[in-house]
Amino acid sequence: MDAALDKVKRQVSPSQYQLFYLHVIKKLPAKRVAERVGVKLPEVYFAKYKVSALVKKQIKALEKSGF
């Protein structure tokens, strides 16, 4: 998981990764993340959707390569 997150972190913007990290990894409510970072709520959900999809894809690739 850490290897996948590290690779994905380099593929997305720092702000998107921050939103994903706070909401998904740190389990903060989306509304709280949006207020804390100063973005609109849909941006938090979009970052979650986009980064989660990339993480899943990366995990599959790492499993396939025998990592």
Secondary structure, 3 states (H helix, E strand, C coil): CHHHHHHHHCCCCHHHHHHHHHHHHCCCCHHHHHHHHCCCHHHHHHHHHHHHHHHHHHHHHHHHCCC
